[in-house]
Amino acid sequence: MKCYVHPGAEGVGTCTNCGKVVCSECVVEVDGKLLCKACAAKKAERPANVIVKKDPLLALILSFLGGLITGGLLLGLGQIYNGQIKKGIIIAIISLFMWAIIAVISLIICCLPAMLLPLAFWLWALYDAYTTANKINDGEPVKDWLD
């Protein structure tokens, strides 16, 4: 096969980005992949680690509404918005577990102070969603739970 830029030259490979055949003069190796010069130039123009900004207020609102509307089922919605899927799911499971314990306790005895535990956990989840979004926006590394 012939090079798409130099029709007289034999191709030595195919650009892994656009699929065009390139000769030894046109091929560029980037991160162990063969690219044509045009694709290599486009890749060089884009920053490698683009940070997607997160709205801390939206993360806070999602966490608040997720906990309020669903009774804790979507308590970790702010964390999920921030890209911390595992963390959001674990927070939702912990919240549901706490509510189940309170339901069992309330069947045995009336225990209003036990209601404060899920409330405190919910407030922490709101704080965490908001501060994590700010960390993402500031370029600080954040990790999902269990990673």
C-alpha positions as CSV (number, residue, x, y, z in Angstrom):
1,M,0.0,0.0,0.0
2,K,1.1,3.5,-0.8
3,C,1.4,6.5,1.6
4,Y,-1.6,8.8,1.4
5,V,0.8,11.9,1.3
6,H,3.5,10.4,-0.9
7,P,1.8,8.2,-3.5
8,G,5.2,7.0,-4.7
9,A,6.4,5.8,-1.3
10,E,5.5,2.4,0.3
11,G,3.5,2.6,3.5
12,V,5.2,1.3,6.6
13,G,2.1,1.4,8.8
14,T,-1.4,2.7,9.4
15,C,-2.3,5.7,11.6
16,T,-4.0,4.3,14.6
17,N,-6.2,7.4,14.8
18,C,-7.4,8.0,11.3
19,G,-6.5,4.7,9.6
20,K,-4.5,6.2,6.7
21,V,-1.4,4.5,5.4
22,V,1.8,6.4,6.1
23,C,5.4,6.0,4.8
24,S,8.5,6.2,6.9
25,E,8.7,10.0,6.3
26,C,5.1,10.6,7.5
27,V,4.9,8.2,10.4
28,V,5.2,9.5,14.0
29,E,5.2,7.3,17.1
30,V,3.4,8.8,20.1
31,D,2.9,6.8,23.3
32,G,3.8,3.6,21.5
33,K,1.2,4.2,18.7
34,L,1.8,5.0,15.1
35,L,0.2,8.2,13.9
36,C,0.3,10.3,10.8
37,K,1.8,13.8,11.2
38,A,-1.6,15.4,11.0
39,C,-3.1,13.3,13.9
40,A,0.1,13.7,15.9
41,A,-0.2,17.5,15.5
42,K,-3.8,17.4,16.6
43,K,-2.9,15.3,19.6
44,A,-0.1,17.7,20.6
45,E,-2.6,20.7,20.5
46,R,-4.9,19.0,23.1
47,P,-3.8,19.0,26.7
48,A,-3.3,15.4,27.9
49,N,-5.0,15.9,31.3
50,V,-8.0,18.1,30.7
51,I,-9.8,18.7,33.9
52,V,-13.6,18.7,33.6
53,K,-14.8,21.4,36.0
54,K,-17.5,20.4,38.5
55,D,-20.1,22.7,40.0
56,P,-19.8,22.4,43.8
57,L,-23.2,23.9,44.3
58,L,-24.8,21.4,41.9
59,A,-23.0,18.5,43.7
60,L,-24.4,19.8,47.0
61,I,-27.9,20.1,45.6
62,L,-27.8,16.7,44.0
63,S,-26.7,15.1,47.2
64,F,-29.3,17.0,49.2
65,L,-32.2,16.2,46.9
66,G,-31.0,12.6,46.4
67,G,-31.2,12.1,50.1
68,L,-34.3,14.1,50.7
69,I,-36.5,12.7,47.9
70,T,-35.5,9.1,48.1
71,G,-35.0,8.8,51.9
72,G,-31.3,8.0,51.5
73,L,-31.4,5.8,48.4
74,L,-29.6,8.4,46.3
75,L,-27.7,10.1,49.1
76,G,-24.4,9.7,47.1
77,L,-25.8,11.4,44.0
78,G,-23.4,14.4,44.5
79,Q,-20.4,12.0,44.7
80,I,-21.7,10.2,41.5
81,Y,-21.9,13.6,39.8
82,N,-18.2,14.2,40.8
83,G,-17.2,10.9,39.1
84,Q,-16.9,8.9,42.3
85,I,-19.3,6.2,41.4
86,K,-18.2,3.6,43.9
87,K,-18.1,6.2,46.7
88,G,-21.7,7.3,45.9
89,I,-23.0,3.8,45.8
90,I,-21.3,2.9,49.1
91,I,-22.7,6.1,50.7
92,A,-26.2,5.1,49.6
93,I,-25.8,1.6,50.9
94,I,-24.6,2.8,54.3
95,S,-27.5,5.3,54.5
96,L,-30.0,2.6,53.8
97,F,-28.3,0.3,56.3
98,M,-28.6,3.0,59.0
99,W,-32.2,3.6,58.2
100,A,-32.9,-0.2,58.5
101,I,-31.2,-0.3,61.9
102,I,-33.3,2.7,63.1
103,A,-36.5,1.0,61.8
104,V,-35.7,-2.1,63.8
105,I,-34.8,-0.1,66.9
106,S,-37.9,1.9,66.7
107,L,-40.0,-1.3,66.6
108,I,-38.4,-2.3,69.9
109,I,-38.2,1.1,71.7
110,C,-38.7,4.7,70.7
111,C,-35.2,6.0,70.1
112,L,-35.2,9.6,68.7
113,P,-31.5,10.2,69.2
114,A,-30.8,7.3,66.8
115,M,-32.3,9.4,64.1
116,L,-29.4,11.8,64.4
117,L,-26.9,9.3,63.0
118,P,-28.3,9.2,59.5
119,L,-28.8,13.0,59.6
120,A,-25.2,13.5,60.5
121,F,-24.1,11.1,57.8
122,W,-26.3,13.0,55.3
123,L,-24.7,16.3,56.3
124,W,-21.2,14.7,55.9
125,A,-22.2,13.5,52.4
126,L,-23.3,17.0,51.4
127,Y,-20.0,18.5,52.7
128,D,-18.0,15.8,50.9
129,A,-19.8,16.3,47.5
130,Y,-19.2,20.1,47.7
131,T,-15.6,19.9,48.8
132,T,-14.7,17.2,46.3
133,A,-16.1,19.3,43.4
134,N,-13.9,22.1,44.6
135,K,-10.8,19.8,44.7
136,I,-11.5,18.6,41.2
137,N,-11.8,22.2,40.0
138,D,-8.5,23.1,41.7
139,G,-6.8,20.2,40.0
140,E,-6.2,18.3,43.2
141,P,-6.2,14.5,42.9
142,V,-9.3,12.8,44.1
143,K,-9.8,9.1,44.3
144,D,-13.0,7.0,44.3
145,W,-13.4,4.6,47.2
146,L,-12.0,1.1,46.7
147,D,-9.5,2.3,44.0
